[in-house]
Amino acid sequence: MTNYTSTLDWMYAQLPMYQRKGAAAYRPGLEAVSLWDNYLGNPHKSYKSIHVGGTNGKGSTTHIIASVLQSAGFKTGIYSSPHLLDFRERIKVNGKMISKSEVVEFIDQHKTYIENHQLSFFEMTVGMALTYFSMKKVDYAVIEVGLGGRLDATNIITPVESVITNIALDHMQFLGTTRIAIAAEKAGIIKKGVPVILGENDDETKPVFEAKANDVKASIVYALPYNNEWKTDLLGRYQQQNVATAITALTQLKENKITPSIIQKGLTQVIKQTHFMGRWHEVENAPKVVLDVGHNPAGIKVLVDNLKTLEYSQLHLVMGFVKERDVNSIIELLPKTAKFYLSTPQIDRGLPLKELKETLKKSSLHLSYFQNIVFAYEDAKLKAEKSDLILVCGSTFVVSEILDHLKIIKEE
């Protein structure tokens, strides 16, 4: 392959990608990825890793931990998903994305194996990340679970600690229809003798985690309460729990270099050091425009809680959804006085406008529909007064389309 663009085209065409295709591309199980890992030489065994799972907040927690490790002088890898604008966002070392040439080189080198073994997009990406971190000789890699835990491709690693942020109803077609069932899948990342940090101490899910931890003789540490003395550059009150979970995980590492002052330094430079995007991401003022990848009922609830702390005249919501999302359960959580600007993310999984209209046909809310997300956003900008608030949410892919439209991220 000659260049990055053609390599990406091949990856998307040849390899099923769950984020874009949905259930048809989801392949649970560790057999294929374990063989792939063996073929690559088990690269993850050459550095320490921290495994971060949970329903919401795992991306934020991953980047907070990585930022503090970086501040402490550790060379730190981040593996996260999905990406917002560029595939390379998934694989970073000290905040810098893997280069285009390195992506091309990896695929060129292993293309035959990938094709012959029909790896999924996610399996291929996990192998690329783990290999890249080994090549770059990282001290730590913070690895975010893709979906679930027990059968997620990232679960081939043996980390120094596991982190589970919280449990909510999401991806129920794969993980189960109750919080207890979902907790059991997430608990699958708990490894023999490896401490697990739990972001929430929840009566319903606690027995699930304790049973698994006892079974594999792993200690459980519950996240300490949030301390208001901690300051972070991540906006949104909902980040407090993620900060508390990350700090608990960091202190459990027992690294002398991770002092309170280093933790504070890392907390205030998460965005600068890791280039984290899309979480209460303020991109414009007068009117204020906020982008947030919140997309399930639990994620939308924390956005609504955050809205209650703000002053604005009128709320404008630019939203779109993927097919498996229960739109009504999300819409009913949002302020009834808001104006909704609705469309469809431009991916195979996007919920078509016709279905969205049918779903919401009995709604008495102020709903407007648009040909695409950008048109919806521009109409909101046109209608909003300077004292209003525009919130873009409902799907990672809605946020990525607006980020792309605004050209905020510069090419590296």
C-alpha positions as CSV (number, residue, x, y, z in Angstrom):
1,M,0.0,0.0,0.0
2,T,1.3,3.4,-0.9
3,N,-0.2,5.8,1.5
4,Y,-2.2,6.3,4.7
5,T,-5.5,7.1,3.0
6,S,-5.4,3.9,0.9
7,T,-4.4,1.9,4.0
8,L,-7.4,3.2,5.9
9,D,-9.7,2.5,3.0
10,W,-8.4,-1.1,3.0
11,M,-8.9,-1.4,6.7
12,Y,-12.4,-0.2,6.6
13,A,-13.3,-2.2,3.6
14,Q,-11.7,-5.5,4.6
15,L,-12.2,-5.5,8.3
16,P,-15.7,-5.3,10.0
17,M,-15.8,-2.3,12.3
18,Y,-18.3,-2.5,15.1
19,Q,-18.5,1.3,15.6
20,R,-19.6,1.8,12.0
21,K,-21.4,-1.5,11.1
22,G,-22.9,-2.5,14.4
23,A,-23.8,-6.1,15.5
24,A,-22.6,-7.6,12.2
25,A,-19.1,-6.7,13.0
26,Y,-19.1,-7.7,16.6
27,R,-17.1,-10.8,17.3
28,P,-16.7,-11.7,20.9
29,G,-14.1,-14.1,22.1
30,L,-10.4,-14.2,22.7
31,E,-9.3,-17.1,20.5
32,A,-8.5,-15.1,17.3
33,V,-6.9,-12.2,19.1
34,S,-4.8,-14.6,21.3
35,L,-3.4,-16.2,18.1
36,W,-2.8,-12.8,16.7
37,D,-1.0,-11.7,19.9
38,N,1.2,-14.9,19.8
39,Y,2.0,-14.2,16.1
40,L,3.1,-10.7,17.1
41,G,5.3,-12.0,19.9
42,N,3.1,-11.1,22.9
43,P,4.3,-7.4,22.8
44,H,2.3,-6.4,25.9
45,K,4.5,-8.4,28.1
46,S,7.3,-5.9,27.7
47,Y,5.6,-3.1,29.7
48,K,3.2,-2.5,32.6
49,S,-0.4,-2.0,31.7
50,I,-3.6,-0.7,33.3
51,H,-6.9,-2.0,32.1
52,V,-9.9,0.4,32.2
53,G,-13.4,-0.8,31.7
54,G,-16.9,0.3,32.7
55,T,-20.0,1.7,31.0
56,N,-19.4,5.4,31.1
57,G,-16.3,7.4,32.0
58,K,-13.7,4.9,31.0
59,G,-12.3,7.1,28.3
60,S,-11.9,10.0,30.7
61,T,-10.5,7.8,33.4
62,T,-8.0,6.3,30.9
63,H,-6.7,9.8,29.9
64,I,-6.6,11.1,33.4
65,I,-4.4,8.2,34.5
66,A,-2.2,8.6,31.5
67,S,-1.7,12.3,32.0
68,V,-0.6,11.8,35.6
69,L,1.8,9.0,34.6
70,Q,3.2,11.3,32.0
71,S,3.6,14.1,34.5
72,A,5.5,11.6,36.7
73,G,8.0,11.1,33.9
74,F,6.8,7.7,32.7
75,K,6.6,7.1,29.0
76,T,2.9,6.3,28.6
77,G,0.9,4.7,25.9
78,I,-2.9,5.2,25.5
79,Y,-5.2,2.8,23.7
80,S,-8.8,4.1,23.4
81,S,-11.8,3.9,21.1
82,P,-13.6,4.9,19.1
83,H,-11.8,7.8,17.5
84,L,-13.5,11.1,16.7
85,L,-11.6,12.4,13.6
86,D,-8.6,10.3,12.9
87,F,-8.0,6.6,13.4
88,R,-4.6,7.4,14.9
89,E,-6.3,9.0,18.0
90,R,-6.7,5.4,19.3
91,I,-3.0,4.8,19.7
92,K,-0.8,7.5,21.4
93,V,2.4,7.6,23.3
94,N,2.9,10.6,25.6
95,G,-0.1,12.2,23.9
96,K,1.3,11.9,20.4
97,M,-0.6,9.8,17.9
98,I,1.0,7.0,16.0
99,S,2.3,8.3,12.7
100,K,0.6,7.7,9.4
101,S,3.7,5.9,8.1
102,E,3.8,3.6,11.1
103,V,0.1,2.6,10.5
104,V,0.9,1.9,6.8
105,E,4.0,0.0,7.7
106,F,2.2,-2.2,10.3
107,I,-0.6,-3.1,7.9
108,D,1.8,-3.8,5.0
109,Q,3.9,-6.1,7.2
110,H,0.9,-8.1,8.6
111,K,-1.7,-7.8,5.8
112,T,-1.5,-11.4,4.8
113,Y,-2.1,-12.6,8.3
114,I,-4.9,-10.2,8.9
115,E,-6.7,-11.4,5.7
116,N,-6.0,-15.1,6.2
117,H,-7.4,-15.0,9.7
118,Q,-10.2,-12.6,8.9
119,L,-9.5,-10.4,11.9
120,S,-12.1,-7.8,13.0
121,F,-11.2,-4.2,12.9
122,F,-10.9,-4.0,16.6
123,E,-8.7,-7.2,16.9
124,M,-6.3,-5.8,14.3
125,T,-6.2,-2.4,16.1
126,V,-5.5,-4.0,19.5
127,G,-2.5,-5.9,18.0
128,M,-1.2,-2.7,16.3
129,A,-1.4,-0.7,19.6
130,L,0.2,-3.4,21.8
131,T,3.0,-3.8,19.2
132,Y,3.5,0.0,18.9
133,F,3.8,0.4,22.7
134,S,6.5,-2.3,22.8
135,M,8.4,-0.7,19.9
136,K,8.3,2.7,21.6
137,K,9.5,1.1,24.9
138,V,6.7,2.6,27.1
139,D,6.8,2.2,30.8
140,Y,3.0,2.0,31.1
141,A,0.2,1.5,28.7
142,V,-3.3,2.5,29.8
143,I,-5.7,0.3,27.8
144,E,-9.4,1.1,27.5
145,V,-11.8,-1.8,27.0
146,G,-13.7,-1.6,23.8
147,L,-17.0,-3.3,24.6
148,G,-17.9,-5.3,27.7
149,G,-14.8,-6.9,29.2
150,R,-14.8,-10.6,29.5
151,L,-14.7,-11.2,25.7
152,D,-13.2,-7.9,24.6
153,A,-10.1,-8.2,22.5
154,T,-8.1,-6.1,25.0
155,N,-8.6,-8.8,27.6
156,I,-5.6,-10.7,26.6
157,I,-3.4,-8.5,28.7
158,T,-2.4,-9.1,32.3
159,P,-2.3,-5.6,33.8
160,V,-0.8,-4.4,37.1
161,E,-4.3,-3.3,38.0
162,S,-7.8,-3.3,36.6
163,V,-10.2,-0.3,36.8
164,I,-14.0,-0.5,36.4
165,T,-15.7,2.9,36.4
166,N,-19.4,2.1,36.7
167,I,-22.2,0.0,35.4
168,A,-25.2,1.2,33.4
169,L,-27.5,-0.2,30.7
170,D,-25.8,-0.1,27.4
171,H,-25.0,-2.5,24.5
172,M,-27.7,-4.7,26.0
173,Q,-27.9,-6.8,22.8
174,F,-24.4,-8.1,23.6
175,L,-23.9,-7.7,27.4
176,G,-27.3,-8.5,28.9
177,T,-30.4,-6.7,29.8
178,T,-29.8,-6.0,33.6
179,R,-27.0,-4.2,35.4
180,I,-26.1,-7.4,37.2
181,A,-25.6,-9.2,33.8
182,I,-23.6,-6.3,32.4
183,A,-21.5,-6.2,35.6
184,A,-20.7,-9.9,35.1
185,E,-19.3,-9.1,31.7
186,K,-17.3,-6.1,32.9
187,A,-16.0,-8.2,35.8
188,G,-14.3,-10.4,33.2
189,I,-11.3,-8.1,33.2
190,I,-10.5,-9.0,36.8
191,K,-7.4,-11.2,36.7
192,K,-5.8,-13.6,39.2
193,G,-4.0,-11.6,41.9
194,V,-4.4,-8.3,40.1
195,P,-6.0,-5.5,42.2
196,V,-9.3,-4.0,40.9
197,I,-10.3,-0.4,41.5
198,L,-14.1,0.1,41.4
199,G,-15.4,3.6,40.6
200,E,-18.7,3.0,42.3
201,N,-19.7,1.2,45.5
202,D,-23.1,0.0,44.3
203,D,-25.3,-2.4,46.3
204,E,-26.7,-4.1,43.2
205,T,-23.4,-4.8,41.3
206,K,-21.0,-5.1,44.3
207,P,-21.7,-8.8,44.9
208,V,-20.9,-9.6,41.3
209,F,-17.5,-7.9,41.5
210,E,-16.7,-9.4,45.0
211,A,-17.6,-12.9,43.9
212,K,-15.3,-12.6,40.8
213,A,-12.5,-11.0,42.9
214,N,-12.7,-13.7,45.5
215,D,-12.7,-16.4,42.9
216,V,-9.4,-15.2,41.4
217,K,-7.9,-13.9,44.7
218,A,-7.9,-10.3,43.5
219,S,-8.2,-7.4,46.0
220,I,-10.9,-4.8,45.6
221,V,-10.3,-1.1,46.2
222,Y,-13.2,1.3,46.1
223,A,-12.6,4.8,44.7
224,L,-12.1,7.4,47.4
225,P,-14.7,10.2,47.6
226,Y,-13.9,13.2,45.3
227,N,-11.9,15.9,47.1
228,N,-12.7,19.5,46.0
229,E,-9.1,20.4,46.4
230,W,-8.3,18.6,43.2
231,K,-8.4,20.8,40.1
232,T,-8.6,19.5,36.5
233,D,-8.8,21.0,33.0
234,L,-11.6,18.6,32.2
235,L,-14.9,20.5,32.3
236,G,-18.2,19.0,33.5
237,R,-19.1,18.2,37.0
238,Y,-19.5,14.5,36.1
239,Q,-15.7,14.3,35.7
240,Q,-15.4,14.4,39.5
241,Q,-16.1,10.7,39.9
242,N,-13.7,9.9,37.1
243,V,-11.0,11.9,38.8
244,A,-11.6,10.2,42.1
245,T,-11.4,6.8,40.4
246,A,-8.2,7.7,38.5
247,I,-6.5,9.0,41.6
248,T,-7.4,5.9,43.6
249,A,-5.9,3.8,40.8
250,L,-2.8,5.9,40.6
251,T,-2.1,5.7,44.4
252,Q,-2.5,2.0,44.3
253,L,0.5,1.7,41.9
254,K,2.8,2.6,44.9
255,E,5.1,4.5,42.6
256,N,7.3,6.9,44.5
257,K,7.2,9.4,41.6
258,I,3.4,9.7,41.9
259,T,3.2,12.4,44.6
260,P,0.2,14.6,45.4
261,S,1.8,17.5,43.5
262,I,2.5,15.3,40.4
263,I,-1.1,14.1,40.6
264,Q,-2.3,17.7,40.6
265,K,-0.1,18.6,37.7
266,G,-1.4,15.7,35.7
267,L,-5.0,16.6,36.4
268,T,-4.6,20.1,35.2
269,Q,-3.0,19.0,31.9
270,V,-5.1,16.1,30.7
271,I,-6.2,17.9,27.5
272,K,-2.8,19.4,26.8
273,Q,-0.9,16.2,27.4
274,T,-3.2,13.6,26.0
275,H,-5.2,15.6,23.4
276,F,-8.5,14.3,24.9
277,M,-11.6,15.5,23.1
278,G,-15.4,15.3,23.1
279,R,-16.2,15.4,26.8
280,W,-18.0,18.7,27.8
281,H,-15.8,20.2,25.1
282,E,-16.5,23.9,24.8
283,V,-15.8,25.0,21.3
284,E,-17.5,28.4,20.9
285,N,-18.8,31.3,23.0
286,A,-21.8,33.7,22.6
287,P,-23.6,31.4,22.2
288,K,-21.7,28.8,24.1
289,V,-21.4,25.6,22.1
290,V,-20.6,22.3,23.9
291,L,-19.8,18.9,22.4
292,D,-20.2,15.8,24.4
293,V,-20.2,12.1,23.4
294,G,-22.8,11.2,26.0
295,H,-25.1,8.7,24.2
296,N,-26.8,6.3,26.7
297,P,-29.4,7.1,29.4
298,A,-26.8,7.1,32.2
299,G,-24.5,9.4,30.1
300,I,-27.3,11.8,29.3
301,K,-28.4,11.9,32.9
302,V,-25.0,13.3,33.9
303,L,-25.2,15.9,31.1
304,V,-28.6,17.0,32.4
305,D,-27.1,17.3,36.0
306,N,-24.4,19.4,34.6
307,L,-26.9,21.6,32.7
308,K,-28.5,22.4,36.1
309,T,-25.3,24.1,37.3
310,L,-25.3,26.5,34.3
311,E,-27.1,29.7,33.4
312,Y,-28.4,30.2,29.9
313,S,-31.5,31.5,28.2
314,Q,-32.5,28.8,25.8
315,L,-31.1,25.3,25.3
316,H,-30.6,24.0,21.8
317,L,-29.9,20.3,21.4
318,V,-28.2,19.0,18.2
319,M,-28.6,15.3,18.3
320,G,-28.5,12.0,16.2
321,F,-28.5,8.4,17.2
322,V,-27.3,4.9,16.2
323,K,-29.9,2.2,15.4
324,E,-29.8,0.2,18.7
325,R,-30.3,3.3,20.9
326,D,-33.6,3.7,22.8
327,V,-34.3,7.2,21.6
328,N,-37.4,7.8,23.7
329,S,-35.7,6.9,27.0
330,I,-33.0,9.4,26.1
331,I,-35.2,12.2,24.9
332,E,-37.5,12.0,28.0
333,L,-34.5,12.7,30.2
334,L,-33.8,16.1,28.6
335,P,-35.3,19.4,29.5
336,K,-38.8,19.8,28.0
337,T,-38.2,23.4,27.1
338,A,-35.2,22.6,24.9
339,K,-35.3,23.0,21.1
340,F,-34.2,19.8,19.3
341,Y,-32.3,19.8,16.0
342,L,-32.3,16.1,14.9
343,S,-30.6,14.3,12.1
344,T,-28.6,11.0,11.3
345,P,-24.9,10.3,11.8
346,Q,-23.3,9.4,8.4
347,I,-22.4,5.8,9.2
348,D,-24.1,2.5,8.5
349,R,-25.3,2.3,12.2
350,G,-27.0,5.7,12.0
351,L,-30.7,5.7,12.8
352,P,-32.4,6.9,9.6
353,L,-34.4,10.1,9.7
354,K,-37.6,8.3,8.7
355,E,-37.3,5.9,11.7
356,L,-36.4,8.7,14.0
357,K,-39.5,10.7,13.0
358,E,-41.7,7.6,13.4
359,T,-40.2,7.0,16.9
360,L,-40.9,10.5,18.0
361,K,-44.2,11.2,16.1
362,K,-46.2,11.4,19.4
363,S,-43.7,13.7,21.1
364,S,-45.0,17.2,22.1
365,L,-41.4,18.6,22.2
366,H,-40.0,21.2,19.9
367,L,-38.4,19.0,17.3
368,S,-36.9,19.9,13.9
369,Y,-35.4,17.5,11.4
370,F,-32.5,18.0,9.0
371,Q,-30.9,16.3,6.1
372,N,-27.6,16.0,8.0
373,I,-25.9,16.8,11.3
374,V,-24.1,19.9,10.0
375,F,-27.3,21.4,8.7
376,A,-28.9,20.8,12.1
377,Y,-26.0,22.4,13.8
378,E,-25.9,25.5,11.5
379,D,-29.7,26.0,12.0
380,A,-29.1,25.9,15.8
381,K,-26.4,28.5,15.4
382,L,-28.7,30.6,13.3
383,K,-31.6,30.5,15.8
384,A,-29.6,30.8,19.1
385,E,-29.2,34.1,20.9
386,K,-25.8,35.0,22.5
387,S,-27.1,34.0,26.0
388,D,-28.2,30.6,24.8
389,L,-26.5,27.2,25.0
390,I,-26.0,24.8,22.2
391,L,-25.3,21.2,23.2
392,V,-24.2,18.6,20.6
393,C,-24.7,15.0,21.9
394,G,-26.4,11.7,21.4
395,S,-23.6,9.8,19.6
396,T,-19.8,9.9,19.3
397,F,-20.4,10.2,15.5
398,V,-22.5,13.3,15.8
399,V,-19.7,15.0,17.8
400,S,-17.1,13.8,15.3
401,E,-19.0,15.3,12.4
402,I,-19.2,18.7,14.1
403,L,-15.6,18.6,15.1
404,D,-14.7,17.9,11.5
405,H,-17.1,20.7,10.3
406,L,-15.5,23.2,12.7
407,K,-11.9,22.2,11.7
408,I,-10.7,22.6,15.3
409,I,-8.1,19.9,15.1
410,K,-5.1,20.7,13.0
411,E,-3.4,18.0,10.8
412,E,-0.3,16.5,12.3
